[in-house]
Amino acid sequence: MSEQEKDSAREQAARKAKGGQILTRYFIIVMLLSPVAAGILFLAFKTAILEKTKWTKVAESRKKPNRLVNPSRGNIYSADGKLMATSVPRYYLYVDFQAAGFRAPSPKGKKVVNIDTFMRSRENGIDSLAYYLARKLKNRTAAGYRAYLLRGLRQKSRQYPLYEYRLSYADYKEIREFPFFRLGRNIGGLYEREMVQRQKLFGSLASRTIGDIYNEIETGGLSKGKNGLELRYDTLLHGKPGYNSIVRVGGRWTNVVEEEPVDGLDIRTTIDLQIQDLTEKALVDKLQEADAASGVAVVMEVKTGEVKAISNMERIRPGVYAELRNHALADELEPGSTFKIASMMVALEDGICTPESPIDVGNGTYKFNGRTIRDHNAQSGGYGTITVAQSIWYSSNVSIAKIVLKGYGNNPRKFIDGLHRTGIDADLNLDIAGAGHAKIRQPGDPQWSRMTLPWMSFGYEVQIPPINTLAFFNAIANNGRLMRPMFVKSILKNGKELRVYEPEVLIPEICSKRTLRAVQEMMYNVVNYQDPVGRRDGTGKPARSNVVSIAGKTGTAQIAASKAAHNLSFCGYFPYENPQYSCIVVISRPRRGIVSGGMMAGTVFKEIAEKVYSNQIRYDLSSMKPEAGRTLMPPVKNGESRSAQAVVKWFDIRTTPKRVDADFSAYWRNATRDTLNVRKLTVREGMMPYVIGMGARDAVYALERCGLRVNLAGHGRVILQSVPSGQAVTRGQTIDIILN
């Protein structure tokens, strides 16, 4: 065997010996660790199985009970996405005078915060606290707060109100850092009760329709709607509370969120803030003028039934009105003469009469069953013989009563069935809680009498909420389709639509097309008919407009409780040729002015219609021809050259010459071309500059640059300077310039 082979054999033997040593060491380590692993497994088994109950109790002892995490209530938006209602947290602050910091002094030598600290400490004592509270809250002096806090301390109250009003979170956070309170809830005793305040960013606009919430958060952590859309959609708006626990980790208490709160969904309403604003203003102006008790104005989109504006104003003190109740939906009123349209529709549909049928109303009085029915002009001799159509134009009680008695005197049930057919008393299934319901008496009811039928024909002995009257008139404008009034367009989450509400047709056809056209024409003439001799214009004449064509019906209803009190109304639509919007206006108990549905409610309707229609007009400027003598360029003021040249360059206006090398320049239009002529204006000390045509800023700058003092009068451009240009002046001299 060679030496090389011997060396190789020795190396292999050495490796085998070394490998055996490593395996031995591994075996020894495994043997040593096995008891440890077995012990760990045993302890894990013991902890998880045998001692489970014990250690669960220990874990619970290091964890405080779950606390609710309140969700944010959803927002309410207008149709165009403007925020109308949102929630803001507010806090009531209280002091627990049985907290650790208010206990009796501890034994000597122990540095414990107690009542000695509160009474004597310069940094954390009562005097410092009273000073900071007085400076922040401003409802008491520092001495007053000191006495107030001592009173609570003597009473040992656990719920002593620190401040009687609600505070924002920022205020609460600041007060927590005041002397003594900064020591924490368990020592300083300060704690809060959270409330939620609903802020309406547009004030009274549609306030009662949006609704309110109860400010106090429920024990379940949720806010709760009180009325309006807040109540109707409360389950969507309030969200779902979450939970967190306070766990002791590493010697400190730490918040651990166990279930995240789910914020409420948002609502996008049908309200158009621009229409709402002008509707409310028109209504309030008339209420103040008439010193009325209350008023209603509602604007609805004809094709969809979307409510674009709803205003319910009520007098709270002389000249001041606010939204306290949703009268448009809740009030069940005798509608008066607006109801004649429904009576006429039934009579025409049943063939009782035609628009051209003559009817004799005589001197404006008609006796029936010992009672007298009167027209509004009975004192003037009445209308004599008129057509059925004219009875609507002139709003004749006698005429409509005679028509209904003739057709239904022996069968009043048929008339009532016809009214149901028109949908004026339909269940509108509104989104707003607390809405009223139309009530039409039935033959056989205890209140039914021989006078019920004729009185019902012109709007008495029935109760119809204004929203029902509007929905009925809206159907007339909408080719006979009765739409459900809509207040909500969609439900949103994080700006995305989860649900979109579509327009809903309640009755596809309230009457035949022939009857509908006849009624539409009658309503048009109520407003627009003009008697050639000027004596018998329609009762809706005050609503006549040169801006937009209006069709409608007036209503004047005497309130049963008072002969001197009335509900005055006007309901209709516009424009007549292509109806876009319907509207109802009701003025209740006016104290001043003419008691007339046309004069009171009709003028408000006219103002709303004109402003809404004007705001809807859109012009195609590209198709319009320029006027003769037009100016194709904006006027350029004389003055500082760089600013003027920047404007000229921006509008791509030609100038002659193209550039003037001067600090100030004058501009005027070329007589033959669309070009500006330019010349430089000299400004130097000792000589009066030419400032005519300059704006105030450039003129003052130029004059002060010459060392002059300036007196200004007026606004606009300089039209006169007290010293002519080019004349010698002295430094410090006063110059007067007039602008216009």
C-alpha positions in Angstrom: 0.0 0.0 0.0 1.4 3.3 -1.0 1.8 6.3 1.3 -1.0 8.1 -0.5 -3.4 5.3 0.1 -2.4 5.1 3.8 -3.2 8.8 4.2 -6.6 8.4 2.6 -7.5 5.5 4.9 -6.4 7.5 8.0 -8.6 10.5 6.9 -11.7 8.3 6.4 -11.2 6.7 9.9 -10.9 10.2 11.4 -14.1 11.4 9.8 -16.0 8.3 11.0 -14.7 8.9 14.5 -15.7 12.6 14.4 -19.2 11.8 13.0 -19.7 9.4 15.9 -18.8 12.0 18.4 -21.3 14.5 16.9 -24.1 12.0 17.0 -23.3 11.3 20.6 -23.5 15.0 21.5 -26.8 15.4 19.6 -28.2 12.4 21.6 -27.1 13.9 24.9 -28.7 17.3 24.0 -31.9 15.7 23.0 -32.0 13.7 26.2 -31.4 16.8 28.2 -34.1 18.8 26.4 -36.7 16.1 26.4 -37.8 16.7 30.0 -38.0 20.4 29.3 -40.2 19.8 26.3 -42.3 17.3 28.2 -42.7 19.9 31.0 -43.8 22.6 28.6 -46.4 20.3 27.0 -47.6 19.3 30.4 -47.9 22.8 31.6 -49.7 23.8 28.4 -52.1 20.9 28.8 -52.6 21.8 32.5 -53.2 25.5 31.7 -55.5 25.0 28.7 -57.5 22.0 30.0 -57.1 21.4 33.7 -56.9 25.0 34.9 -58.9 26.7 32.1 -61.5 28.2 34.5 -58.8 29.6 36.8 -56.8 31.4 34.1 -60.0 32.6 32.3 -60.9 34.4 35.6 -57.4 35.9 35.8 -57.6 37.2 32.2 -61.0 38.7 32.9 -59.6 40.4 36.0 -57.1 42.2 33.7 -59.8 43.4 31.3 -62.5 46.0 32.0 -66.0 45.4 30.7 -66.8 46.1 27.0 -67.7 49.7 26.2 -69.9 50.9 23.4 -68.3 52.8 20.5 -70.9 55.1 19.1 -71.4 55.2 15.3 -71.7 58.4 13.4 -75.2 59.2 12.2 -75.6 59.4 8.4 -75.9 62.8 6.7 -78.8 64.2 4.7 -78.0 65.9 1.4 -80.0 68.0 -1.1 -80.7 66.8 -4.6 -77.5 68.3 -5.9 -75.3 66.9 -3.1 -75.2 69.9 -0.7 -75.0 68.8 2.9 -78.2 69.7 4.7 -78.0 67.9 8.0 -75.0 66.3 9.9 -74.2 65.2 13.4 -71.8 66.9 15.8 -70.9 65.4 19.2 -71.6 67.6 22.2 -70.8 67.0 25.8 -72.3 67.7 29.2 -69.6 67.8 31.9 -70.0 66.5 35.5 -67.8 66.2 38.6 -67.8 63.1 40.9 -67.0 64.6 44.3 -66.5 61.1 45.7 -63.5 60.4 43.5 -60.1 59.6 45.1 -58.9 63.2 44.9 -61.7 64.4 47.2 -61.2 61.8 50.0 -59.9 62.5 53.5 -56.2 63.3 54.1 -53.9 60.2 54.1 -51.4 59.3 56.8 -48.3 61.5 57.1 -45.4 60.6 54.9 -47.5 59.2 52.1 -47.7 61.3 49.0 -51.2 60.6 47.9 -53.5 63.0 45.9 -56.4 63.8 48.2 -58.6 66.7 49.3 -55.6 68.5 50.7 -54.2 68.8 47.2 -57.5 70.1 45.9 -57.9 72.7 48.7 -54.3 74.0 49.0 -52.2 73.1 46.0 -51.1 76.1 44.0 -50.8 74.1 40.7 -53.7 71.7 41.1 -55.9 73.3 43.7 -59.4 74.8 43.6 -58.2 78.4 43.1 -56.3 77.6 39.9 -59.2 75.4 38.7 -61.8 78.1 39.3 -59.6 80.7 37.5 -59.3 78.6 34.4 -63.0 77.6 34.4 -64.0 81.3 34.7 -61.7 82.3 31.9 -62.9 79.5 29.6 -66.7 79.3 30.2 -67.3 82.9 31.2 -70.6 82.2 33.0 -69.1 82.8 36.5 -66.3 84.7 38.0 -63.3 82.8 39.5 -64.8 83.5 43.0 -68.2 82.3 41.8 -66.7 79.0 40.5 -64.8 78.5 43.7 -68.0 78.8 45.7 -69.9 76.6 43.2 -67.3 73.8 43.4 -67.2 73.9 47.2 -71.0 73.6 47.2 -70.7 70.4 45.2 -67.9 69.1 47.5 -70.1 69.7 50.6 -73.0 67.8 49.0 -70.6 65.0 48.0 -72.5 64.8 44.7 -71.5 62.1 42.2 -73.1 63.9 39.3 -72.5 67.6 39.9 -72.9 69.6 36.6 -69.8 71.6 35.9 -71.5 73.7 33.1 -75.2 73.9 32.2 -74.7 74.0 28.4 -73.3 71.5 25.9 -69.7 71.8 24.9 -67.8 70.7 21.8 -65.2 68.0 21.9 -62.4 70.5 21.6 -63.7 72.4 24.6 -64.0 69.2 26.6 -60.5 68.1 25.7 -59.2 71.5 26.8 -61.0 71.4 30.2 -59.6 67.9 30.9 -56.2 69.6 31.0 -57.2 72.2 33.6 -55.7 72.0 37.1 -56.7 69.0 39.2 -58.9 67.6 36.3 -55.6 66.8 34.5 -54.9 64.2 37.2 -57.5 61.9 35.6 -61.0 60.7 36.0 -60.4 58.5 39.1 -58.7 61.4 41.0 -60.1 64.6 39.5 -63.6 63.3 39.1 -64.3 65.0 35.8 -66.4 62.9 33.4 -68.7 63.5 30.4 -72.0 62.5 29.0 -71.9 62.5 25.3 -74.8 63.9 23.3 -75.3 64.2 19.6 -76.4 67.5 18.0 -77.9 67.6 14.6 -76.8 70.7 12.7 -78.8 71.9 9.7 -76.4 73.8 7.6 -79.1 75.8 5.7 -81.1 76.8 8.7 -84.8 76.7 8.3 -84.8 75.5 4.7 -87.0 72.4 4.6 -86.3 72.0 8.4 -89.5 70.1 9.3 -89.2 67.8 6.3 -85.6 66.9 7.2 -86.8 66.5 10.8 -85.0 66.3 14.2 -83.4 63.8 16.5 -83.3 63.2 20.2 -80.0 64.7 21.4 -79.3 62.1 24.1 -77.7 59.0 22.8 -79.6 55.9 23.8 -78.2 53.2 26.2 -77.5 51.1 23.1 -75.2 53.8 21.7 -77.5 55.0 19.0 -79.1 58.3 18.2 -82.8 58.3 17.4 -84.9 60.2 14.9 -87.8 62.3 16.3 -89.7 63.3 13.2 -89.5 64.0 9.5 -87.0 62.0 7.3 -84.8 61.6 10.5 -87.6 59.3 11.9 -88.7 57.7 8.7 -85.2 56.5 7.8 -83.9 56.2 11.3 -82.8 52.5 11.0 -80.6 53.5 8.0 -79.2 56.7 9.5 -78.3 55.6 13.0 -75.8 52.9 12.1 -74.5 50.1 14.4 -72.4 50.6 17.5 -69.1 48.9 18.0 -67.3 47.6 21.2 -63.9 48.1 22.7 -62.3 46.7 25.9 -59.7 48.2 28.2 -57.0 45.5 28.8 -54.1 45.7 31.2 -50.9 45.1 29.2 -47.5 45.6 30.7 -48.8 47.4 33.7 -50.9 49.9 31.6 -54.5 49.9 30.5 -54.9 49.8 26.7 -58.0 50.2 24.5 -58.6 47.2 22.3 -61.3 47.5 19.6 -63.2 44.2 19.5 -65.9 45.3 17.0 -65.7 48.3 14.8 -68.8 50.6 14.7 -70.7 50.8 11.5 -71.6 54.4 10.6 -75.1 55.2 9.4 -76.0 55.5 5.7 -76.5 58.9 4.0 -79.7 60.1 2.3 -80.0 62.2 -0.8 -83.3 64.1 -0.8 -85.2 65.6 -3.7 -84.9 69.1 -2.3 -83.5 71.7 -4.7 -81.9 74.3 -2.4 -82.2 77.1 -4.9 -85.9 76.5 -5.4 -86.3 75.9 -1.6 -84.7 79.2 -0.8 -86.7 81.4 -3.1 -89.9 79.5 -2.1 -89.4 80.2 1.6 -88.5 83.8 1.0 -91.6 84.5 -1.1 -93.8 82.8 1.5 -92.3 84.6 4.5 -92.5 88.0 2.8 -96.3 87.5 2.3 -96.9 86.1 5.8 -95.2 89.2 7.3 -97.1 91.5 5.0 -100.5 89.8 5.9 -99.5 89.1 9.5 -100.8 85.6 9.0 -100.6 82.8 11.6 -99.0 80.3 9.2 -98.3 79.4 5.6 -97.4 76.5 3.4 -95.7 76.4 0.0 -94.7 73.2 -1.8 -93.2 72.8 -5.3 -93.3 69.5 -7.0 -91.7 68.2 -10.3 -94.6 67.2 -12.6 -93.2 64.2 -14.3 -91.6 62.5 -11.3 -93.5 63.7 -8.2 -90.2 64.8 -6.6 -90.8 67.5 -4.0 -88.3 70.3 -4.9 -89.3 72.7 -2.1 -91.5 72.5 1.0 -91.8 75.4 3.4 -94.0 75.3 6.6 -93.7 78.7 8.3 -95.5 79.6 11.5 -95.6 82.9 13.5 -93.6 82.6 16.7 -93.8 86.3 17.5 -94.9 89.4 15.6 -93.0 89.4 12.2 -90.9 86.3 13.0 -91.7 82.9 11.4 -90.1 79.5 11.8 -90.8 75.9 11.0 -92.5 74.2 13.9 -94.9 71.7 12.3 -95.1 70.1 8.8 -98.5 71.8 8.0 -98.2 70.8 4.3 -98.5 67.1 5.2 -100.1 67.0 8.6 -102.9 69.6 8.4 -106.3 68.2 7.4 -108.0 71.3 6.1 -111.2 72.2 4.4 -109.7 73.1 1.0 -112.4 75.5 -0.2 -112.7 76.3 -3.9 -109.6 74.4 -5.0 -111.9 71.3 -4.5 -114.3 72.5 -7.2 -111.8 71.2 -9.8 -112.4 67.6 -8.4 -116.2 68.1 -8.4 -116.1 69.5 -11.9 -114.0 66.6 -13.1 -116.5 64.0 -11.7 -119.4 65.8 -13.2 -117.8 66.1 -16.7 -116.7 62.5 -16.6 -120.2 61.3 -15.7 -121.7 63.4 -18.5 -123.7 65.6 -16.0 -122.7 68.7 -18.0 -120.4 70.0 -20.6 -118.1 73.1 -20.4 -120.5 75.0 -22.7 -123.7 74.1 -20.7 -125.5 77.2 -19.5 -126.3 77.5 -15.8 -128.2 80.3 -14.1 -126.7 81.4 -10.8 -129.0 84.4 -10.6 -128.1 87.1 -8.1 -125.4 84.8 -6.5 -127.6 83.2 -3.8 -129.3 79.8 -3.7 -131.5 78.5 -1.0 -131.4 74.8 -0.4 -132.9 72.9 2.6 -133.4 76.1 4.5 -129.7 77.2 4.1 -128.3 79.8 1.7 -125.4 79.2 -0.5 -123.6 82.4 -1.7 -121.2 83.5 -4.3 -118.4 85.9 -3.4 -120.1 88.6 -5.5 -123.6 88.1 -4.2 -123.6 91.7 -2.9 -122.9 92.9 -6.4 -125.8 91.1 -8.0 -124.2 87.8 -9.0 -123.2 86.5 -12.4 -126.7 85.7 -13.9 -126.5 83.0 -16.5 -123.0 81.7 -17.2 -121.4 78.5 -18.7 -120.2 75.6 -16.7 -116.6 76.5 -17.7 -117.1 80.1 -16.4 -118.4 78.8 -13.1 -114.8 77.6 -12.5 -113.2 80.8 -13.9 -115.3 82.9 -11.5 -115.3 80.3 -8.7 -119.1 80.2 -8.3 -120.3 78.2 -5.3 -123.9 78.4 -6.5 -123.1 77.0 -9.9 -121.0 74.0 -8.7 -123.6 73.2 -6.0 -126.4 73.2 -8.6 -124.4 71.0 -11.0 -123.7 68.4 -8.2 -127.2 68.4 -6.8 -128.7 68.0 -10.3 -126.5 65.0 -11.1 -126.1 63.3 -7.7 -128.9 64.6 -5.4 -130.6 61.2 -5.6 -127.4 59.2 -5.6 -124.7 60.9 -3.6 -122.7 57.6 -3.5 -122.0 58.0 -7.2 -120.4 61.4 -6.6 -118.3 60.0 -3.7 -117.1 57.1 -5.9 -116.2 59.7 -8.6 -114.1 61.6 -6.1 -112.2 58.5 -5.2 -111.6 57.9 -8.9 -109.8 61.2 -9.2 -107.3 60.3 -6.5 -107.7 63.5 -4.5 -108.1 61.3 -1.3 -105.6 58.7 -2.3 -103.2 57.2 0.2 -99.9 58.8 -0.8 -97.8 56.5 1.4 -95.4 59.4 2.2 -91.9 59.2 3.5 -92.6 61.6 6.4 -94.0 60.3 9.7 -97.1 62.1 11.0 -98.6 62.8 7.6 -102.4 63.4 7.6 -105.0 61.6 5.5 -107.7 62.9 3.3 -111.2 62.4 4.7 -114.3 62.5 2.5 -117.7 61.8 4.2 -119.8 58.9 3.1 -123.6 58.6 2.8 -124.7 56.9 6.0 -122.0 58.5 8.2 -123.4 60.1 11.4 -122.2 63.5 10.1 -123.9 63.1 6.8 -126.8 65.5 6.1 -128.8 66.9 3.2 -126.5 69.8 3.1 -123.3 67.7 3.0 -123.4 67.1 -0.8 -123.7 70.7 -1.9 -121.3 72.0 0.7 -118.8 69.3 -0.2 -119.0 70.3 -3.9 -117.1 73.5 -3.2 -114.7 72.3 -0.6 -116.4 72.2 2.8 -117.2 69.2 5.0 -114.1 67.4 3.6 -110.6 67.4 5.0 -107.7 67.4 2.6 -104.0 67.9 3.5 -102.3 70.4 1.1 -100.0 67.7 -0.2 -103.0 65.7 -1.4 -104.4 68.7 -3.2 -101.0 69.3 -4.8 -100.7 65.7 -5.9 -104.1 65.9 -7.5 -103.3 69.1 -9.4 -100.0 67.6 -10.4 -101.8 64.7 -12.0 -103.8 67.2 -14.1 -100.6 68.7 -15.3 -99.1 65.2 -15.9 -101.6 64.0 -18.4 -103.7 62.3 -15.8 -101.0 60.3 -14.0 -101.1 60.6 -10.2 -97.6 60.4 -8.9 -96.5 59.5 -5.3 -94.8 62.6 -3.8 -91.1 61.8 -3.4 -88.8 63.2 -0.8 -85.8 60.9 -1.1 -83.9 60.1 -4.3 -81.3 57.6 -3.0 -79.5 56.0 -0.1 -75.7 56.5 -0.1 -72.7 54.9 1.5 -69.3 56.7 1.2 -70.7 58.7 -1.7 -71.9 55.7 -3.6 -75.6 54.9 -4.3 -76.8 51.7 -2.6 -80.4 52.2 -3.6 -82.1 54.6 -6.0 -85.8 55.3 -5.7 -87.8 55.5 -8.9 -90.9 57.6 -9.5 -94.1 55.7 -8.6 -97.4 56.1 -10.4 -100.3 55.6 -8.0 -103.2 56.1 -10.5 -102.3 55.8 -14.3 -105.4 57.8 -15.4 -107.6 59.9 -13.1 -110.0 60.8 -15.9 -110.5 60.6 -19.6 -108.4 62.7 -21.9 -111.5 64.7 -23.0 -112.3 65.6 -19.4 -108.7 66.3 -18.6 -108.3 68.8 -21.5 -111.5 70.6 -20.5 -110.3 70.9 -16.9 -106.9 72.1 -18.0 -108.5 74.8 -20.1 -110.7 75.9 -17.2 -107.7 76.2 -14.9 -105.8 78.3 -17.5 -108.7 80.7 -17.8 -109.0 81.1 -14.0 -105.7 82.9 -14.3 -105.6 84.3 -17.8 -109.2 85.0 -18.9 -109.7 88.8 -19.4 -113.3 90.1 -19.8 -113.4 92.6 -22.7 -115.3 95.0 -20.4 -113.0 94.4 -17.5 -115.7 93.2 -15.0 -115.4 89.4 -15.0 -111.7 88.4 -15.1 -110.8 85.0 -13.6 -110.4 84.9 -9.8 -106.7 83.9 -10.4 -105.9 87.2 -12.1 -103.3 88.2 -9.5 -101.3 85.1 -10.4 -101.2 86.1 -14.1 -97.6 86.5 -15.3 -95.8 88.0 -18.3 -92.9 85.7 -17.7 -94.4 82.2 -17.6 -97.9 80.9 -18.4 -99.7 79.7 -15.2 -102.8 77.5 -14.8 -104.5 77.0 -11.4 -107.4 77.5 -9.0 -108.0 79.8 -6.1 -109.4 78.7 -2.8 -110.9 80.7 0.1 -112.2 78.6 3.0 -113.7 80.1 6.1 -112.4 78.4 9.3 -115.3 76.9 11.2 -114.1 78.1 14.6 -114.0 81.7 13.6 -116.0 83.6 11.0 -113.3 86.1 10.6 -110.5 83.6 10.0 -109.8 82.0 6.6 -107.4 79.6 4.8 -106.5 81.2 1.5 -104.9 79.0 -1.2 -103.8 78.7 -4.8 -102.8 75.5 -6.5 -101.7 75.0 -10.1 -98.8 74.4 -12.4 -96.4 76.1 -14.9 -95.7 76.6 -17.7 -99.1 75.7 -19.1 -97.9 74.6 -22.5 -95.3 72.1 -21.2 -95.8 71.7 -17.4 -92.6 71.4 -15.4 -93.6 72.1 -11.9 -96.8 72.1 -9.8 -97.2 74.2 -6.7 -99.6 74.9 -3.8 -99.6 77.9 -1.5 -101.8 78.2 1.6 -102.0 81.3 3.8 -103.8 80.7 7.2 -105.5 83.4 9.3 -104.2 86.6 7.7 -104.9 89.7 9.8 -104.2 92.3 7.1 -105.0 92.6 3.4 -107.8 91.4 1.1 -109.2 88.0 2.1 -108.7 86.4 -1.3 -107.0 83.2 -2.5 -105.8 85.0 -5.6 -104.6 88.2 -3.9 -102.8 86.3 -1.0 -101.7 82.9 -2.2 -101.9 83.6 -5.9 -99.3 86.4 -5.7 -96.9 84.1 -3.8 -97.4 81.4 -6.4 -96.7 83.9 -9.2 -93.4 85.0 -7.6 -92.3 81.4 -7.1 -93.2 80.4 -10.6 -91.5 83.3 -12.2 -88.2 82.8 -10.3 -88.2 79.1 -10.7 -88.9 79.4 -14.4 -86.3 82.1 -15.0 -83.6 80.0 -13.3 -84.4 77.1 -15.6 -84.0 79.1 -18.8 -80.8 78.1 -20.7 -79.6 80.1 -23.7 -77.4 78.8 -26.5 -75.0 81.7 -26.7 -73.2 80.2 -29.8 -76.4 80.5 -31.8 -77.1 84.1 -30.9 -76.3 86.8 -33.5 -74.2 89.7 -32.2 -76.0 93.0 -31.7 -75.4 95.9 -34.0 -72.8 98.3 -32.8 -71.2 95.6 -30.6 -67.8 95.9 -29.1 -65.6 92.9 -29.8 -63.1 93.8 -27.1 -63.3 94.7 -23.5 -62.5 98.3 -22.5 -59.0 98.7 -21.2 -58.3 101.3 -18.5 -55.4 103.8 -18.9 -52.7 103.0 -16.4 -49.7 100.9 -15.6 -48.5 99.4 -18.9 -47.5 95.9 -17.8 -50.9 95.0 -16.4 -52.7 96.4 -19.4 -50.4 94.6 -21.8 -51.0 91.3 -20.0 -54.8 91.7 -20.4 -54.4 92.6 -24.1 -52.2 89.6 -24.7 -54.6 87.3 -22.8 -57.6 88.3 -25.0 -55.4 88.4 -28.2 -56.3 92.0 -28.9 -54.4 93.8 -31.6 -52.8 97.1 -30.7 -51.2 100.0 -32.6 -48.3 100.1 -32.1 -47.8 96.6 -30.8 -45.8 97.8 -27.8 -45.2 101.0 -26.0 -42.0 101.4 -23.9 -43.4 103.4 -21.0 -44.4 102.8 -17.4 -47.9 104.2 -18.1 -50.0 104.1 -21.2 -53.4 105.2 -22.6 -55.8 103.0 -24.7 -58.7 103.8 -27.0 -60.5 101.8 -29.7 -59.7 102.4 -33.3 -62.8 103.8 -35.1 -62.5 101.5 -38.2 -61.0 98.3 -36.9 -61.1 96.0 -33.9 -57.8 97.4 -32.8 -56.6 99.4 -29.8 -54.6 102.5 -30.2 -51.9 103.0 -27.6 -49.8 106.0 -26.5 -47.4 106.5 -23.7 -48.3 108.7 -20.7 -45.4 110.7 -19.3 -45.0 110.7 -15.5 -42.3 112.8 -14.0 -41.7 114.9 -10.9 -42.7 118.5 -11.2 -45.3 118.0 -14.0 -49.0 117.0 -13.6 -49.5 113.6 -15.3 -52.6 112.7 -17.3 -54.7 110.3 -15.2 -58.1 110.5 -16.9 -59.4 107.0 -17.6 -57.2 105.3 -15.0 -58.4 103.2 -12.1 -58.0 104.5 -8.6 -54.9 102.4 -7.8 -52.9 103.4 -11.0 -53.9 107.1 -10.6 -52.8 107.3 -7.0 -49.6 105.5 -7.8 -48.8 107.8 -10.7 -49.6 111.0 -8.7 -47.7 109.9 -5.6 -44.7 109.0 -7.8 -44.7 112.7 -8.7 -44.6 113.6 -5.1 -48.2 114.7 -4.9 -50.9 114.1 -2.3 -54.2 112.7 -3.5 -57.8 113.2 -2.5 -60.2 110.6 -4.0 -64.0 110.9 -4.6 -66.2 108.2 -6.1 -65.6 104.8 -7.7 -64.6 103.5 -11.1 -62.4 105.4 -13.5 -61.0 108.9 -13.1 -63.2 111.4 -15.0 -61.8 114.6 -13.6 -58.5 115.9 -12.2 -58.2 119.2 -10.4 -54.9 120.2 -12.1 -54.7 119.8 -15.9 -52.0 117.4 -17.2 -48.7 119.0 -18.2 -49.0 121.9 -15.7 -46.2 122.5 -13.2 -46.7 121.2 -9.7 -44.7 121.3 -6.5 -43.8 118.3 -4.3 -46.4 117.8 -1.5 -49.1 119.6 -3.4 -52.7 118.1 -2.9 -54.6 117.0 -6.0 -58.3 116.1 -6.2 -59.5 113.4 -8.6 -63.1 112.3 -9.2 -64.0 108.8 -10.3 -67.2 107.5 -11.8 
